[in-house]
Amino acid sequence: MKLNSLLVHGAVDGDEFTGSVNIPIYQTSTYKQWGLGDYKYEYSRTGNPTREALEKTIALLEGGYGGLAFASGMAAITTVLLSLRAGDRVIIPDNLYGGTFRVVDKVFKNLDIEYSIVSPSDMEGLEKELQAGGVKLVLVETPTNPLMDITDIQAVSDIAHRYDALVAVDNTFMSPYLQRPLEHGADIVIHSATKYIGGHSNTVAGLVVTKTKELYDKYQFLQNAAGGVLGPFDSFMLLTGLKTLGVRMDRHEENAAKIFDYLKTESAVTKIYYAGDPDKKGYEVQKKQADGFGGMLSFVVDEAYDHKKFVKALKVITLGESLGGVESLICHPVSMTHAAIDKEIRDKAGIVERMLRLSVGIEAVEDLIDDLKQAFGASRN
Ligand SMILES: Cc1ncc(COP(=O)(O)O)c(C=O)c1O
């Protein structure tokens, strides 16, 4: 089956007991055992049929051995990091979701898991860090949040594997509809399913997919041991969201491309970061490893305009954290999503005060462009 059909039918197509076309919400914590050791499910932290349908579906979509669902994207990332030991090292990019940086910098560093920062396209820098020894995990976000930097997943995987390091790709911005990192050599895929997979800004969730059984067993053990599982209702919400992922992503992408074209002509904007910009470094890599450019872009507002007034003046686009919902959302990375990253690191990467990040929704694009135009008009100094 093609991906669009897999999205609709999933890995578990309906309920085997009732024939319901949707997987029911098995809202239970425990299960009857018919005798000692004679049971289908044991306890819902360990396994739940609704969560299991989701986990099998995401594994199918990403082309992995197995999937695991967590209470948030951060719970998913934390579980992957929990497999490291004191003395191990992890590589992270110089711009990435602020919460990922925070857990690496403020939680795992205290457990003697050190990190090094390498720019997404710096293969020499990556190799140097790997040569220094101890690196067990290379964490990739591509495109990155918020600079949309593109990492060549295959190139990073080839280098990392030479040094026995695993590669985990945060695929939140692309979703399996546009990018399947395991096909390009990665070992692990992570999602904040809160975003495009859920798609309606109504569920917080995370997913992990592994290439091998060995890694699946390791993370499944940690999922049960640490316990950050996704509940049955939220699993159902993601299964519902996945059915329309393809049509939503197509519209997100179409709208984002048109907004990019408009922003290029807008004198209030001095810089645009967009994976579909043909002049962007990594554009060819993006075309090679992904089936599209997604619905995210960031831009820098010219000094002649007040960016704080601008976000306040927007009427259709909502100022808020998060992304990937059907509604357009704008955020100010420096004070919102990336506030947890030290200013020095942010400045070095180019995450500046006047930068805004736009998650382009599926509204009529004319309304979005009109909204941006009127808000620029209202925010001129
Ligand atoms: C790229 C990326 N990864 C991970 C996360 C964390 O996910 P969650 O908010 O679901 O914990 C986010 C949240 O914004 C994100 O943008």
The ligand as an SDF file (V2000), in Angstrom:
LIG
                    3D

 16 16  0  0  0  0  0  0  0  0999 V2000
   11.3750   19.7580   17.1840 C   0  0  0  0  0  0  0  0  0  0  0  0
   10.7460   19.4730   18.5180 C   0  0  0  0  0  0  0  0  0  0  0  0
   11.1030   18.3830   19.1990 N   0  0  0  0  0  0  0  0  0  0  0  0
   10.5720   18.0940   20.4100 C   0  0  0  0  0  0  0  0  0  0  0  0
    9.6570   18.9220   21.0070 C   0  0  0  0  0  0  0  0  0  0  0  0
    9.1010   18.5800   22.3530 C   0  0  0  0  0  0  0  0  0  0  0  0
    7.8270   18.0150   22.2310 O   0  0  0  0  0  0  0  0  0  0  0  0
    6.6600   18.1500   23.3180 P   0  0  0  0  0  0  0  0  0  0  0  0
    6.3270   19.5980   23.4430 O   0  0  0  0  0  0  0  0  0  0  0  0
    5.5740   17.3080   22.7330 O   0  0  0  0  0  0  0  0  0  0  0  0
    7.1870   17.5890   24.6000 O   0  0  0  0  0  0  0  0  0  0  0  0
    9.2480   20.0710   20.3300 C   0  0  0  0  0  0  0  0  0  0  0  0
    8.2620   20.9860   20.9520 C   0  0  0  0  0  0  0  0  0  0  0  0
    8.0230   22.0690   20.4830 O   0  0  0  0  0  0  0  0  0  0  0  0
    9.8050   20.3630   19.0550 C   0  0  0  0  0  0  0  0  0  0  0  0
    9.4800   21.4640   18.3640 O   0  0  0  0  0  0  0  0  0  0  0  0
  1  2  1  0
  2  3  1  0
  2 15  2  0
  3  4  2  0
  4  5  1  0
  5  6  1  0
  5 12  2  0
  6  7  1  0
  7  8  1  0
  8  9  2  0
  8 10  1  0
  8 11  1  0
 12 13  1  0
 12 15  1  0
 13 14  2  0
 15 16  1  0
M  END
$$$$
